[in-house]
Amino acid sequence: MDRNLQILGIANKAGLLAVGGDAVSIAARTGRAKLIISAIDASEGAQRRAAINAKNSRVVHIAVPYTKYELSDVTRRGSPGTVAVLDAGLAARFAQGLAAECPDKYGDASELLAGEAGKQKEKRKHIVSGKRRAAQ
């Protein structure tokens, strides 16, 4: 199995993957989607809806060189034409892997998602841990 598909499998097991057109639309509208992925053999309508969802929610959309069958092996659900990654770090890692294989096609998306992942990491640093102070 391809390393990029393994990253999607990790996201799926962690519950950070929206699978199918409706779930992707909901994730995009609620602002949870960080990356929208379309399979190479997805229908024109599905690819168009994914692109519109990405544009309206200001999310990166990538048409990947994987088939619906390969995505279904990872997600263990039907044959999804579109998938959304809900974590910026995993989305950046996935795009980075694609950019390593084809930099001219996926390089820009990889850079955008790497910036998003950095912002998310900084936000996590500044969240209070919730631990109580020791009595003095």
C-alpha positions as CSV (number, residue, x, y, z in Angstrom):
1,M,0.0,0.0,0.0
2,D,1.2,3.5,-0.8
3,R,2.4,5.7,2.0
4,N,-0.1,8.4,1.3
5,L,-2.9,5.9,1.5
6,Q,-1.6,4.8,4.9
7,I,-1.9,8.4,6.1
8,L,-5.5,8.4,5.0
9,G,-6.0,5.1,6.9
10,I,-4.5,6.6,10.0
11,A,-6.9,9.6,9.7
12,N,-9.8,7.2,9.2
13,K,-9.0,5.2,12.3
14,A,-8.7,8.4,14.3
15,G,-12.1,9.6,13.1
16,L,-10.5,12.5,11.2
17,L,-11.8,11.5,7.7
18,A,-15.2,12.5,6.2
19,V,-16.1,9.9,3.6
20,G,-18.6,10.5,0.8
21,G,-20.1,13.6,-0.8
22,D,-22.6,14.4,1.9
23,A,-20.2,14.0,4.8
24,V,-17.6,16.1,2.9
25,S,-20.2,18.9,2.2
26,I,-21.1,19.0,5.9
27,A,-17.5,19.0,7.0
28,A,-16.7,21.8,4.6
29,R,-19.7,23.9,5.6
30,T,-18.9,23.6,9.3
31,G,-15.3,24.5,8.8
32,R,-13.9,21.1,10.0
33,A,-12.4,20.1,6.6
34,K,-8.8,21.0,6.0
35,L,-8.3,19.1,2.7
36,I,-10.9,17.8,0.2
37,I,-9.7,14.9,-2.0
38,S,-11.3,13.6,-5.2
39,A,-10.6,10.2,-6.7
40,I,-9.3,10.1,-10.3
41,D,-12.3,8.1,-11.4
42,A,-15.0,10.1,-9.5
43,S,-17.8,11.4,-11.5
44,E,-17.7,14.9,-13.0
45,G,-20.6,15.9,-10.7
46,A,-18.8,14.7,-7.6
47,Q,-15.6,16.5,-8.6
48,R,-17.5,19.7,-9.3
49,R,-19.3,19.5,-5.9
50,A,-16.0,18.9,-4.2
51,A,-14.4,21.9,-5.9
52,I,-17.4,24.1,-5.1
53,N,-17.3,23.0,-1.4
54,A,-13.6,23.7,-1.3
55,K,-14.0,27.2,-2.9
56,N,-16.9,28.2,-0.6
57,S,-15.2,27.1,2.6
58,R,-11.7,28.2,1.5
59,V,-10.2,24.7,1.7
60,V,-7.6,23.1,-0.6
61,H,-9.1,20.6,-3.1
62,I,-6.8,17.9,-4.7
63,A,-7.7,15.4,-7.5
64,V,-5.4,12.5,-6.5
65,P,-4.1,9.7,-8.7
66,Y,-6.0,7.1,-6.7
67,T,-9.2,5.3,-7.8
68,K,-12.4,5.0,-5.8
69,Y,-11.5,1.3,-5.2
70,E,-8.2,2.3,-3.6
71,L,-9.9,4.9,-1.4
72,S,-12.5,2.3,-0.4
73,D,-9.7,-0.1,0.8
74,V,-8.5,2.6,3.1
75,T,-11.9,3.9,4.4
76,R,-13.6,0.5,4.5
77,R,-16.8,2.1,3.2
78,G,-18.4,1.8,-0.2
79,S,-16.5,3.4,-3.1
80,P,-16.2,7.1,-2.1
81,G,-15.4,9.6,-4.9
82,T,-14.6,12.3,-2.4
83,V,-13.0,12.3,1.0
84,A,-12.1,15.2,3.4
85,V,-9.3,15.2,5.9
86,L,-10.3,17.0,9.2
87,D,-6.8,17.4,10.7
88,A,-4.3,20.0,9.3
89,G,-1.2,18.0,10.3
90,L,-2.4,14.8,8.5
91,A,-3.6,16.8,5.5
92,A,-0.2,18.5,5.3
93,R,1.6,15.1,5.5
94,F,-0.6,13.7,2.8
95,A,0.0,16.6,0.4
96,Q,3.7,16.5,1.2
97,G,3.8,12.9,0.1
98,L,2.0,13.7,-3.1
99,A,4.3,16.7,-3.7
100,A,7.3,14.4,-3.4
101,E,6.0,12.3,-6.3
102,C,4.8,15.2,-8.5
103,P,6.0,18.6,-7.2
104,D,4.7,20.7,-10.1
105,K,1.1,19.5,-9.6
106,Y,0.9,19.3,-5.8
107,G,3.6,21.6,-4.6
108,D,1.4,24.7,-4.0
109,A,-1.2,22.7,-2.1
110,S,1.6,21.1,0.1
111,E,2.9,24.6,1.0
112,L,-0.5,25.9,1.9
113,L,-1.3,23.0,4.1
114,A,2.1,23.1,5.8
115,G,1.3,26.7,6.8
116,E,-2.1,25.7,8.1
117,A,-0.5,22.8,10.1
118,G,2.0,25.2,11.6
119,K,-0.7,27.6,12.7
120,Q,-2.7,24.7,14.3
121,K,0.5,23.6,16.1
122,E,1.0,27.1,17.5
123,K,-2.6,27.3,18.7
124,R,-2.1,24.0,20.6
125,K,1.0,25.3,22.3
126,H,-0.9,28.2,23.8
127,I,-3.8,26.2,25.1
128,V,-3.7,25.9,28.9
129,S,-2.9,22.4,30.0
130,G,-5.6,22.5,32.8
131,K,-3.3,21.3,35.5
132,R,-3.7,22.8,38.9
133,R,-0.9,24.7,40.6
134,A,0.7,23.1,43.6
135,A,-0.2,24.6,46.9
136,Q,2.5,26.9,48.3
